[in-house]
Amino acid sequence: MLMRVAIFASVAVAAATQVPRLMEALSETGVPSAPVPVVSTAAPTPATLSALPYGQAVLMPDARGHYGASFRLNGKPVEALVDTGASYVTLNESTARRLGFSGSNLTFAYKVNTANGETAAAQVTLDRVEIGNLRVSDVPALVLRDKALSDTLIGMSFLTKLGSYRVDNGRLTLSQR
């Protein structure tokens, strides 16, 4: 529960930094500048990925305001939430094993602080993280025990390898370098 609150707070902070710019654009022109076509969902499912030019992805928030989508980690589909408050891409042990990390690959030697308190983590490197036609290679990630993490988080170790990421008109746009 605490982790969900932290995720929500991270998304709220990201959105709050963009609202003044949006309001300024609306007051000057009456419409937001440079609209980007996106596909929206009516159901409260993970956010929708829009079809865009190569190297770009746009996520729409779900009913709770979270930006989530089906990412491909090492070629395998994984539902994940974008979390600017997470230093690393973070996955639980079950997901890590499904991605091919096991036994000797998972040494829980690091102590990390999460929204739920301190826990042990293993460090791995994802060969690739993909969403739509955007692809990033060699992404550092942390693996937590299943009891410490239920959702996969796409954190700053992925986002900082992008050319840019921004929230505009409620849409999260990810752009490759």
C-alpha positions as CSV (number, residue, x, y, z in Angstrom):
1,M,0.0,0.0,0.0
2,L,2.8,2.4,0.9
3,M,4.5,1.7,-2.4
4,R,1.3,2.5,-4.3
5,V,1.1,5.8,-2.5
6,A,4.8,6.5,-3.3
7,I,4.1,5.7,-7.0
8,F,1.0,7.9,-7.0
9,A,3.0,10.8,-5.4
10,S,5.8,10.4,-8.0
11,V,3.3,10.7,-10.9
12,A,1.5,13.6,-9.2
13,V,4.8,15.5,-8.8
14,A,5.6,14.8,-12.5
15,A,2.1,16.0,-13.6
16,A,2.2,19.0,-11.3
17,T,5.4,20.3,-12.9
18,Q,3.7,20.2,-16.3
19,V,0.3,21.7,-15.5
20,P,1.4,25.3,-15.3
21,R,3.0,25.1,-18.7
22,L,-0.2,23.5,-20.1
23,M,-2.4,26.2,-18.5
24,E,-0.1,28.9,-20.0
25,A,-0.4,27.4,-23.5
26,L,-4.2,27.1,-23.2
27,S,-4.6,30.7,-22.0
28,E,-2.5,32.0,-24.9
29,T,-3.8,30.0,-27.8
30,G,-7.0,28.3,-26.5
31,V,-5.6,24.9,-27.5
32,P,-2.5,23.0,-26.5
33,S,0.4,23.3,-28.9
34,A,1.6,20.5,-31.1
35,P,-1.0,17.8,-30.4
36,V,0.2,14.2,-30.6
37,P,-2.3,11.6,-31.8
38,V,-2.8,8.9,-29.2
39,V,-5.1,6.0,-28.6
40,S,-7.1,6.3,-25.4
41,T,-8.8,3.6,-23.4
42,A,-12.2,3.7,-21.8
43,A,-11.6,0.9,-19.4
44,P,-9.4,1.4,-16.3
45,T,-6.6,-0.8,-17.7
46,P,-2.9,-0.1,-17.8
47,A,-2.2,3.0,-19.9
48,T,-2.3,2.8,-23.6
49,L,0.7,3.0,-25.9
50,S,0.3,5.1,-28.9
51,A,1.6,4.3,-32.4
52,L,4.2,6.9,-33.2
53,P,7.4,7.3,-35.3
54,Y,10.3,5.0,-34.5
55,G,11.9,5.7,-31.1
56,Q,8.9,7.4,-29.5
57,A,6.2,6.1,-27.2
58,V,3.2,7.9,-25.6
59,L,1.5,6.5,-22.5
60,M,-1.9,7.6,-21.3
61,P,-2.7,7.4,-17.6
62,D,-5.0,4.7,-16.3
63,A,-8.0,5.5,-14.2
64,R,-5.8,6.1,-11.1
65,G,-3.5,8.4,-13.0
66,H,-0.6,5.9,-13.2
67,Y,1.5,5.4,-16.4
68,G,1.8,1.7,-17.0
69,A,2.1,-0.4,-20.1
70,S,3.3,-3.7,-21.4
71,F,7.1,-3.3,-21.7
72,R,9.4,-6.0,-23.2
73,L,12.2,-6.8,-20.9
74,N,14.9,-9.0,-22.5
75,G,12.2,-9.8,-25.2
76,K,9.5,-10.9,-22.8
77,P,6.3,-9.0,-22.1
78,V,6.0,-7.5,-18.6
79,E,3.3,-5.2,-17.3
80,A,5.1,-2.3,-15.5
81,L,4.5,1.2,-14.1
82,V,6.7,4.1,-14.9
83,D,8.1,5.5,-11.6
84,T,10.4,8.6,-11.6
85,G,10.8,8.1,-7.9
86,A,12.5,4.7,-8.4
87,S,16.3,4.9,-9.0
88,Y,16.3,1.7,-11.0
89,V,14.1,-0.5,-13.0
90,T,12.9,-2.8,-10.3
91,L,11.3,-6.3,-10.6
92,N,10.4,-9.0,-8.2
93,E,12.2,-12.4,-8.1
94,S,9.5,-14.3,-10.0
95,T,9.6,-11.9,-12.9
96,A,13.5,-12.0,-12.9
97,R,13.4,-15.8,-13.1
98,R,10.9,-15.6,-16.0
99,L,13.4,-13.3,-17.7
100,G,16.3,-15.8,-17.3
101,F,17.9,-14.6,-14.1
102,S,18.3,-17.4,-11.6
103,G,20.5,-19.0,-8.9
104,S,24.0,-17.5,-9.2
105,N,22.7,-14.5,-11.1
106,L,20.6,-13.4,-8.1
107,T,22.8,-12.5,-5.1
108,F,20.7,-10.4,-2.7
109,A,23.8,-8.6,-1.4
110,Y,22.5,-5.0,-1.5
111,K,20.3,-3.2,1.1
112,V,17.9,-0.8,-0.5
113,N,15.3,1.6,1.0
114,T,11.8,1.4,-0.5
115,A,8.5,3.0,0.4
116,N,7.9,-0.2,2.4
117,G,11.2,0.0,4.3
118,E,14.6,-1.6,4.0
119,T,15.0,-4.8,2.0
120,A,17.6,-6.9,0.2
121,A,18.2,-6.6,-3.5
122,A,20.2,-8.2,-6.3
123,Q,21.6,-6.2,-9.1
124,V,21.2,-7.4,-12.7
125,T,21.6,-5.8,-16.2
126,L,18.7,-6.1,-18.6
127,D,20.0,-6.6,-22.2
128,R,17.1,-4.5,-23.5
129,V,14.0,-2.7,-22.4
130,E,11.4,-2.0,-25.1
131,I,8.1,-0.3,-25.3
132,G,6.5,0.1,-28.7
133,N,9.3,0.8,-31.2
134,L,11.5,2.4,-28.5
135,R,14.5,0.3,-27.4
136,V,17.2,0.9,-24.7
137,S,20.1,-1.5,-24.2
138,D,22.1,-2.5,-21.1
139,V,19.7,-1.2,-18.4
140,P,20.7,-1.7,-14.8
141,A,18.0,-3.2,-12.7
142,L,17.3,-4.4,-9.1
143,V,15.5,-7.5,-8.2
144,L,13.6,-7.7,-4.9
145,R,12.1,-10.7,-3.2
146,D,8.5,-11.3,-4.2
147,K,7.1,-10.3,-0.8
148,A,8.9,-6.9,-1.0
149,L,7.5,-6.0,-4.5
150,S,4.4,-6.9,-6.4
151,D,4.6,-4.6,-9.5
152,T,7.5,-4.1,-11.9
153,L,8.7,-0.5,-11.9
154,I,10.4,1.3,-14.8
155,G,12.7,3.7,-12.9
156,M,15.4,6.2,-13.7
157,S,18.0,3.7,-14.8
158,F,15.8,3.4,-18.0
159,L,14.5,6.9,-18.2
160,T,17.9,8.6,-18.0
161,K,19.0,6.5,-21.1
162,L,16.2,8.2,-23.1
163,G,16.7,11.4,-25.1
164,S,13.7,12.8,-23.2
165,Y,10.6,12.0,-21.2
166,R,7.8,14.5,-20.4
167,V,4.2,14.8,-19.3
168,D,2.2,17.0,-21.6
169,N,-1.6,17.3,-21.7
170,G,-1.7,14.2,-19.4
171,R,0.3,12.1,-21.8
172,L,3.7,10.7,-20.9
173,T,6.0,10.9,-24.0
174,L,9.2,8.8,-24.1
175,S,11.7,9.6,-26.8
176,Q,14.8,7.7,-27.7
177,R,18.2,9.3,-28.1
